Amino acid sequence: MPTEPTRRRITVTEDGPILVQGPVEIVLADGQEVISDRAATALCTCRRSRRYPFCDTSHRRRVRTDRIRGAEADRTCDR
């Protein structure tokens, strides 16, 4: 009898990484496979991470000016 695949919870954050609950196998665009056995894995969406595809919080180093001034068009942390 076939078993159901384990569902993973994926959380998309507004200003940061994509969070994946549970162990995960990631296949990159070049075909390289990366495995994380952590309880939660943060995947980089801004591509600034030195540990790509994993998030190293590099996105936090740049301040979003729209939050400071309230201007929607003047963003310095675009993805």
Secondary structure by P-SEA (a helix, b strand, c coil): cccccbbbbbbbbccbbbbbcccccccccccbbbbbcccbbbbbccccccccccccccccccccccccccccccccccc
